[in-house]
Amino acid sequence: MALTGRTALLAALGSLPVGILAPSWTGMLAVNAPLSLAILCDYALATPVRTLRFTRSGDTTVRLGDAAEVQLTVTNPSRRRLRAQLRDAWPPSSWASGTERRSSRHTLTVPAGEQRRLVTVLRPTRRGDRQAERITVRSYGPLGLAARQGQHRAPWTVRVLPPFTSRKHLPSRLARLRELDGRTSVLTRGEGTEFDSLRAYVPGDDTRSIDWRATARQSAVAVRTWRPERDRHILIVLDTGRTSAGRVGDVPRLDASMDATLLLTALAMRAGDRVSLLAYDRQVRARVQGRTASGNVLATVINTLATLEPELIETDARGLSNAALTDAPRGSLIVLLTTLEAAPIEEGLLPVLPQLTQRHTVLVAAVSDPRIEEMANARGTVDSVYDAAAAGQAQADRRRTADRLRRHGVVVVDATPDHLAPALADTYLALKAAGRL
């Protein structure tokens, strides 16, 4: 039995003459027979909690930063009116700090044999799965003097997806892709191009593209036009080792890499390329096999990334290379989202690069810290000068590491979290325009 504050007040007021004999309010109840009887009757008339039934409906997915609504239907099968307070408990990361109480606590009245629907609004602050916890119900009697309390469970899971903030860059990149596809077809034959059509020869055309059979059938010289092949394979590899856990600005490196992954996936799908995903540190953490453009690969990638978290272990570069070689057919574009720190690159990646660059085009994308650039430009005090010197050294180390990768034939993209996704998309379009895809 749960007693309310109203009960305590009545007990105190009704027991003043005997307050010396019963100093506590529970003792006051013991000497206040009418109040005790009222409390027992009120408790007996409260709707039993264990007979209540709960069902859920509503959103099962939500983007990080958006709101999700989960409906909880409370059914009262008893013959008594339910007057209750209810707490619909979820993990703390289901709300922003300080908003949990007003979002998850409800006051309701359900007549006998009826049901009511409550709405709990979630605003998750982290990616991943959020599962409903206990439902705590406190059922009050008609007088509000006593209450029954119990708990129920009504399972429900809301998957919090990556926010995909870089999708605002997609329209402009799609326009560039359409412009690339609509240009005069490539006039050089070679690897990565396929026959498109015939047209009349104009001065400046490559004579190797002249189609002599077509020319013999008509009065004008005809040349073959070529266009980049479609349905090329792109393997995006996410390094989920310890370096991906570091925060750059307001987000972990891994989250910035995910955002770039989603923009590149959406763009490559529209270009007709097949996209695969591999997340690796010392073992495969996630894998999405390549599909054609007709498959909804973007939704699969988003759903896969939702529960992916960095691991605080050193990445096994040799294992990563072997996994990439297994997943990528020859001639693929391998996009490795990792760090440009000197030690992991020189000791881990550089020794295995020849295996990758021999068979594939390799692109390394990394998240740089905008704070480093701010420190490099700081002046005015002794501390800021030292900060600028340290930042300059860090920038020089990154440039040297990037140069070493380029000497091995690797394309390097190094950008801040806000600029990594569009920079990676631009590099992908540049490779297409150059005929390397």
C-alpha positions in Angstrom: 0.0 0.0 0.0 1.2 3.5 -0.9 0.0 6.5 1.2 -0.2 9.9 -0.3 0.7 13.4 1.1 -2.9 14.1 1.6 -3.1 11.1 4.0 -0.2 12.5 6.0 -1.8 15.9 6.3 -5.1 14.5 7.5 -3.3 12.2 10.0 -1.4 15.1 11.4 -4.4 17.4 11.7 -6.6 14.7 13.2 -4.1 13.6 15.8 -2.9 16.8 17.4 -4.2 15.9 20.8 -2.3 12.7 20.8 0.8 14.0 19.1 3.0 13.3 22.1 1.9 9.7 22.2 2.4 9.3 18.4 5.1 11.6 17.1 5.3 10.1 13.6 2.4 10.3 11.1 2.3 6.5 10.9 1.8 6.5 14.6 -0.9 9.2 14.2 -2.8 6.8 11.9 -2.7 4.1 14.5 -4.6 6.3 17.0 -6.9 7.8 14.4 -9.4 5.0 13.7 -11.7 6.9 11.3 -8.8 7.9 9.1 -7.4 4.5 9.2 -10.7 3.0 8.1 -11.0 5.6 5.3 -7.5 4.7 4.0 -8.3 1.0 4.0 -11.5 1.6 2.1 -9.8 3.9 -0.4 -7.1 1.3 -0.9 -9.7 -1.4 -1.5 -11.5 0.6 -4.1 -8.3 1.5 -6.0 -8.2 -0.3 -9.4 -5.8 -3.3 -9.2 -2.6 -2.6 -11.2 -1.8 -6.2 -12.1 -5.0 -6.5 -14.2 -4.2 -3.6 -16.5 -3.1 -4.4 -20.1 -0.6 -2.4 -22.2 0.1 -2.3 -25.9 2.4 -0.1 -27.9 2.5 1.4 -31.4 4.2 4.3 -33.2 7.6 5.0 -34.6 10.2 2.3 -34.9 13.0 4.5 -36.4 14.0 8.1 -36.1 17.0 10.2 -37.3 19.3 11.4 -34.6 18.1 14.9 -33.6 14.5 14.3 -34.6 11.5 13.4 -32.4 9.8 10.0 -32.3 6.3 9.3 -30.9 5.5 6.0 -29.2 1.9 5.4 -28.2 1.1 3.4 -25.1 -2.5 2.1 -24.9 -3.7 1.4 -21.4 -6.7 -1.0 -21.1 -8.7 -1.2 -17.9 -10.6 -4.5 -17.9 -11.8 -4.1 -14.2 -15.2 -2.8 -13.0 -13.6 0.2 -11.3 -12.5 3.5 -12.7 -8.7 3.8 -12.9 -7.2 7.0 -11.5 -3.5 6.7 -11.9 -0.1 8.3 -12.5 2.1 6.4 -15.0 5.8 6.5 -15.8 6.9 5.1 -19.1 10.6 4.6 -18.6 13.2 4.6 -21.4 17.0 4.8 -21.3 18.4 8.2 -20.3 19.7 8.9 -23.8 16.2 8.8 -25.1 15.8 12.5 -24.2 17.8 15.6 -23.9 19.0 16.3 -20.3 16.2 17.6 -18.1 13.2 16.7 -20.4 12.7 13.1 -19.3 10.3 13.9 -16.5 7.7 15.8 -18.5 8.0 13.4 -21.5 7.6 10.1 -19.7 5.2 10.8 -16.8 1.4 10.9 -17.4 -1.7 11.3 -15.3 -4.8 9.5 -16.6 -8.3 8.3 -15.8 -9.7 5.2 -17.5 -13.4 4.3 -16.9 -14.1 0.6 -16.3 -13.8 -1.5 -19.5 -12.3 1.3 -21.6 -8.9 2.2 -22.8 -6.8 5.4 -23.2 -3.8 6.1 -25.4 -0.8 8.0 -24.0 2.0 9.5 -26.2 5.6 9.5 -25.1 7.8 11.8 -27.2 11.4 10.7 -27.5 14.3 12.9 -28.7 17.3 10.5 -28.6 20.8 12.0 -28.1 22.7 9.0 -29.4 22.6 6.5 -32.3 21.6 2.9 -31.7 18.6 1.0 -30.4 16.5 2.4 -27.6 14.3 -0.2 -25.8 11.4 0.6 -23.6 11.9 -0.3 -19.9 9.4 -0.7 -17.1 6.0 0.9 -17.0 5.3 2.0 -13.4 1.7 2.6 -12.4 0.3 4.1 -9.2 -3.5 3.6 -9.0 -5.3 5.8 -6.5 -8.6 5.2 -4.7 -11.5 7.6 -5.0 -10.5 9.7 -2.0 -6.8 9.9 -3.1 -5.7 8.7 0.4 -4.0 5.4 -0.7 -2.7 3.8 -3.9 -1.7 0.5 -5.4 1.6 0.5 -7.2 3.0 -2.1 -9.7 5.1 -2.5 -12.8 4.5 -3.9 -16.3 6.6 -4.4 -19.4 5.5 -3.6 -22.9 8.5 -4.2 -25.2 9.2 -1.7 -28.0 12.4 -0.7 -29.8 13.2 2.6 -31.6 16.3 2.5 -33.8 18.1 5.9 -33.9 19.6 6.3 -37.3 22.5 8.6 -38.3 21.3 12.2 -38.9 22.7 12.3 -42.5 23.2 16.1 -42.3 25.2 16.1 -45.5 22.1 15.2 -47.6 21.7 19.0 -48.1 24.7 18.7 -50.5 23.1 15.9 -52.6 21.1 18.1 -55.0 24.1 20.1 -56.1 26.2 17.0 -56.6 23.4 15.2 -58.5 23.3 18.3 -60.8 27.0 18.0 -61.4 26.5 14.2 -62.1 23.8 15.0 -64.7 26.1 17.6 -66.2 28.8 15.0 -66.4 26.6 12.4 -68.0 25.2 15.0 -70.4 28.4 16.3 -71.7 29.8 15.4 -75.2 30.7 11.8 -74.8 34.3 10.9 -74.2 36.2 10.5 -77.4 39.1 8.4 -76.3 38.7 4.7 -76.1 40.2 2.9 -73.2 39.7 1.1 -70.0 36.6 2.2 -68.2 34.6 3.4 -71.3 31.9 1.8 -73.4 30.5 2.6 -76.8 27.7 5.2 -76.8 26.8 6.4 -80.3 28.0 7.6 -83.7 28.1 11.3 -84.8 29.7 13.3 -87.6 33.4 14.0 -87.4 34.5 17.6 -86.5 38.1 18.9 -86.6 39.9 18.1 -83.5 38.4 14.6 -82.9 40.7 11.7 -82.3 41.2 9.9 -85.6 41.3 6.6 -83.7 37.6 7.1 -83.0 36.6 7.1 -86.7 34.3 4.2 -87.6 35.4 3.3 -91.1 32.5 0.9 -91.8 29.9 3.5 -90.8 31.8 6.1 -92.9 31.7 3.8 -96.0 27.9 3.6 -95.7 27.4 7.4 -95.7 28.8 10.5 -97.3 30.2 12.0 -94.0 33.0 10.7 -91.8 31.5 9.1 -88.6 33.2 8.8 -85.3 32.4 6.6 -82.3 31.6 8.3 -79.0 32.3 6.7 -75.7 30.9 7.2 -72.3 32.1 6.1 -68.8 31.0 2.6 -67.9 28.2 2.3 -65.3 27.8 -0.3 -62.7 31.3 0.1 -61.3 32.0 -1.2 -57.8 32.7 1.0 -54.8 33.8 -0.5 -51.5 33.6 1.9 -48.6 35.7 0.8 -45.6 35.1 2.3 -42.2 38.0 2.0 -39.8 36.2 1.4 -36.4 39.4 1.2 -34.3 40.5 3.5 -31.5 41.2 6.5 -33.7 37.6 6.6 -34.8 36.5 7.2 -31.2 38.2 10.5 -30.8 35.9 13.5 -30.9 36.5 16.3 -33.4 34.4 19.3 -32.6 31.1 18.0 -31.3 31.1 14.6 -32.9 33.2 11.4 -32.9 35.4 10.9 -36.0 33.3 7.8 -36.8 30.1 9.8 -37.0 31.7 12.3 -39.4 32.9 9.3 -41.5 29.4 7.9 -41.5 27.9 11.1 -42.8 30.4 11.1 -45.7 29.6 7.4 -46.3 25.9 8.2 -46.7 26.4 11.1 -49.1 28.8 9.0 -51.3 26.4 6.0 -51.2 23.5 8.1 -52.3 25.5 9.8 -55.1 27.0 6.5 -56.4 23.6 4.9 -56.5 22.3 7.6 -58.7 25.4 7.2 -60.9 24.5 3.6 -61.4 27.4 2.2 -59.4 27.3 -0.7 -57.0 28.2 0.2 -53.4 29.4 -2.1 -50.6 30.2 -1.3 -47.0 32.8 -2.8 -44.7 33.4 -1.8 -41.1 36.5 -3.3 -39.6 39.0 -3.0 -36.8 40.3 -6.4 -35.8 37.2 -8.1 -37.1 34.3 -7.3 -39.4 31.8 -5.2 -37.4 29.4 -4.6 -40.2 29.1 -5.6 -43.9 26.7 -4.6 -46.7 27.3 -6.5 -49.9 27.2 -4.7 -53.2 23.9 -4.3 -55.0 22.7 -2.8 -58.2 21.2 0.7 -58.3 17.7 -0.8 -58.2 18.3 -2.1 -54.7 17.6 0.2 -51.8 21.2 0.0 -50.6 21.1 3.4 -49.0 18.4 2.4 -46.5 20.4 -0.8 -45.8 23.6 1.2 -45.1 21.8 3.7 -42.9 20.2 0.9 -40.9 23.6 -0.9 -40.6 25.4 2.2 -39.4 22.8 3.0 -36.7 24.2 0.5 -34.2 27.9 0.7 -35.2 30.2 2.0 -32.4 34.0 2.5 -32.3 36.2 -0.1 -30.6 39.0 1.0 -28.3 41.6 -1.3 -30.0 44.3 -0.8 -32.6 43.1 -1.6 -36.1 44.7 -4.6 -37.8 45.7 -3.1 -41.2 46.6 -6.4 -42.7 43.3 -7.9 -41.8 41.5 -4.9 -43.1 43.4 -5.2 -46.4 42.6 -8.9 -46.7 38.9 -8.2 -46.0 38.8 -5.4 -48.6 40.4 -7.6 -51.2 37.9 -10.3 -50.5 34.9 -8.0 -50.9 36.0 -5.9 -53.8 36.2 -7.2 -57.4 39.2 -6.2 -59.5 39.1 -2.5 -60.6 37.0 -1.3 -57.8 37.2 2.1 -56.0 38.2 1.4 -52.4 37.3 4.3 -50.1 39.0 4.0 -46.7 37.8 6.3 -44.0 40.5 6.3 -41.4 43.0 8.6 -39.7 46.0 10.5 -41.1 48.0 10.1 -37.9 51.5 9.2 -38.8 52.0 6.1 -36.6 48.8 4.1 -37.7 49.5 5.0 -41.4 53.2 4.3 -41.5 53.2 1.2 -39.3 49.8 -0.2 -40.4 48.6 0.9 -43.8 51.6 1.7 -45.9 53.0 -1.9 -45.7 49.8 -3.3 -47.2 49.0 -0.6 -49.7 50.7 -2.3 -52.6 48.3 -5.2 -52.4 45.4 -2.7 -52.7 46.7 -0.2 -55.3 47.9 -3.0 -57.6 44.3 -4.1 -58.2 42.1 -1.1 -57.3 41.9 2.6 -57.1 42.4 3.6 -53.5 41.0 6.7 -51.8 41.9 7.6 -48.2 39.5 10.1 -46.5 40.3 11.5 -43.0 38.7 13.9 -40.6 40.8 16.9 -39.6 40.3 18.9 -36.5 39.2 22.5 -37.1 40.6 23.5 -33.8 44.1 22.8 -35.1 43.7 25.4 -37.8 42.4 27.9 -35.2 45.4 27.3 -33.0 47.8 27.7 -36.0 46.4 31.1 -36.7 46.4 32.3 -33.1 48.8 35.1 -32.0 49.1 37.7 -29.3 50.2 35.9 -26.2 53.0 33.5 -25.3 50.5 30.6 -24.8 48.9 31.2 -28.2 52.3 31.3 -29.9 53.2 27.9 -28.4 49.8 26.6 -29.5 50.4 27.9 -33.0 53.8 26.1 -33.1 52.3 22.9 -31.9 49.4 23.2 -34.4 51.9 23.9 -37.2 53.9 20.8 -36.4 50.7 18.7 -36.4 49.6 20.1 -39.8 53.1 19.4 -41.2 52.9 15.8 -40.0 49.5 15.3 -41.7 50.8 16.8 -44.9 53.9 14.5 -44.9 51.6 11.5 -44.2 49.3 12.5 -47.1 52.2 13.0 -49.4 53.5 9.5 -48.6 50.2 8.0 -49.5 50.0 10.0 -52.8 53.4 8.7 -53.7 51.9 5.2 -53.5 49.1 6.2 -55.9 46.5 6.9 -53.3 44.0 9.7 -53.6 43.8 11.6 -50.3 40.9 13.7 -49.0 41.6 15.5 -45.7 38.8 17.8 -44.4 37.0 19.0 -41.3 33.8 17.2 -40.2 31.5 19.7 -41.9 33.4 19.5 -45.2 34.5 15.9 -45.4 31.2 14.6 -47.0 31.1 17.2 -49.9 34.8 17.0 -50.4 34.6 13.2 -50.8 31.7 13.5 -53.2 33.6 16.0 -55.3 36.6 13.7 -55.5 34.3 10.8 -56.6 32.9 13.0 -59.4 36.4 14.1 -60.4 37.5 10.5 -60.7 34.5 9.8 -62.9 35.2 12.8 -65.1 38.8 11.7 -65.5 37.7 8.3 -66.6 39.2 6.5 -63.6 35.8 5.0 -62.7 
